[in-house]
């Protein structure tokens, strides 16, 4: 066996050399890691600042009359601080935001850049581009808008004197309006020319046999319908076909589509219509209920917002309820798309003892449960700085 005496010292020196190299490497890494972490932190802060710029524009569009609010449609000259030239300080850095007209009349193109710690001397920088879009402001001229006939039950109240966004009629119908019962308290209007606004059922309170084209201004377009559909899908309140909501209605946008999910055709196929039946005690729900077909409400219900049906709306009163236990603060729009032009249009009907009050805020945002402006789905993206 060869003599191995004297090997220990060289082996020890070799191990010490390797350990020294590893120690030097770890020391180098440990000195770089804090800087890497600091850089990552500043990049994350810059991204948050860029996101804040998008939220700032949404806030400004939703509050156009406040200081730094933003009118819509956009003015010809964009005001500060939305020109991309103004530093807006927030937290550990600043951001600048630029707005411009979007691809459609309902859209605003937004670019927001965040920098940390300052605009000129920065270590973190991120930029976001997005499209902010608005829900349609239908602003119907009527508390109950029926593209067809309208039947109003005894002791029902339809009151547009509560409007705070201009003069409105209690109802529009493209056919006749049948006001039933001698005890009826329905059809108040709000008109400057109305000498006695507290007397119901005057000629200035409601409009019959109006042209069908009148409804074009407050009928949802296919693009608007698709946008609302996407919003409902995102929040889990999208349904297809026949749906029953018993005892509870989600706040915000509720969208009931056709059974196939396809748009209502021309001519429409009633067998494909969606339908929603709201039953039971529905208390103090808020939002928009949109149905590509028929909407019926049966039971005791209190709702703030917009009821929109491509076809018919029917409100029923459960037996045993007192007067006006069924209440809507907002408006109703019924399209009656299945009505034949050669036959009497299907009626939209309001049950006995129903109380409908025109409410501008409920129609627009349903007590903030429906966003007036928001980021268009799929448009949010980070761009190179």
C-alpha positions, 0 to 999 in steps of 0.5 A, a space after each residue: 500500500 502506498 505511503 499516504 503520510 503528508 496528504 492531510 495538509 494539502 487536502 486541508 488547504 484545498 478544502 479551505 480554498 473551496 470554502 473561501 470561494 464559497 464564502 466570497 460568493 455568498 458575501 457577494 450575493 448577500 450584498 446584492 440581494 438588498 439592492 435587488 429587493 429594493 429595486 423590486 419594491 420600487 417597481 411594485 410601487 411604480 405599478 401601484 402608482 400607475 394603477 392609481 392613475 387609472 382609478 383617478 380617471 374613473 373617479 373623475 368621470 364619475 364625479 364631473 362636477 367636483 374639483 378635478 372632475 372630468 366631463 363626459 363626453 370629453 371637452 375639446 381641450 383636456 384639463 389638467 391634471 389629465 394631460 400627462 404633464 402634471 406630477 401627482 404625488 402619492 405615497 413614495 412616488 408620483 404618477 402622470 395620467 393622460 386621457 384621450 377620446 376612445 375608439 367609440 363614443 362611450 370610451 376614454 383611452 387612458 395611459 398612466 405612468 408611475 415613477 419612484 421616487 420622483 419623475 426625473 430621478 427615478 429607480 422604479 417606472 411602470 406604465 399602464 394603458 386601459 380603456 375606460 368605458 361608461 354604461 349607457 345613460 338611458 335617461 328614459 323620459 318616462 317612469 314606465 316605458 312600454 313599447 306596446 300597450 300598458 295596463 295599470 291596476 287599481 290604486 297603483 301609483 306611477 309618479 314622475 314628480 320625483 325626477 331630479 334630472 328633468 321633466 318626465 312623464 309617468 308613462 309612454 306607450 306605443 299603444 293604449 294605456 288602460 288605467 283601471 279602477 275608480 280608486 286609481 291614484 296613478 300617472 302623475 307627471 312633472 311638467 312646467 306647463 302642468 298647472 296642477 301637478 298634484 292632479 293625477 291622470 291629466 293629458 300631460 301626465 302620460 303619453 299613449 300611441 307614441 311612435 315606436 321610434 321614440 324608444 330608440 333613444 333609450 333602447 340598448 344597442 347590441 354593443 351595450 348589451 354585450 358589455 352588460 353581459 360581460 359585466 354580469 359574467 364577471 360577477 357571477 350574475 349571468 343566467 340563460 333561459 328561464 330563471 326563478 329568483 326566489 326571496 333574494 335578488 343580487 345587487 348590481 347588474 343581473 343579466 338573463 340571456 336568451 336560452 341559446 345565448 344568441 342575440 334576439 333575432 329579427 324576427 325574434 324567436 319567442 321560444 328562445 327568449 330568456 325569462 326571469 320570475 322574481 318571487 317571494 319577499 325581495 327587500 331593498 335590492 338595488 341594481 339593474 335587471 336586464 332580460 332578453 325576454 320577459 320579466 315578471 315579479 310576484 310577491 312582496 318586493 322593494 327594488 331600486 334601479 332599472 327593470 329592462 326587458 326586451 319583451 314584456 314586464 308584468 308586476 303582480 301583487 301577492 294576496 294579503 299585501 297592503 297597499 303599495 307594498 310592491 315598490 320600485 324606485 327607478 324606471 321600467 323599460 319594456 321593448 315588446 319585441 315579440 309584438 306583431 305589427 299587424 296585431 294588438 301589441 302585448 301589454 306591459 302590466 302593473 298590478 294593483 297597489 304598486 308604487 313606482 317612483 321615478 329616480 334618476 340616481 337609481 336609473 343611472 347607478 342604482 345607489 352605486 351598485 352599478 358603476 357608471 364608468 369602469 375599465 373595459 374588460 380585456 383592455 387593461 395592459 402594461 406597456 413598455 416604459 
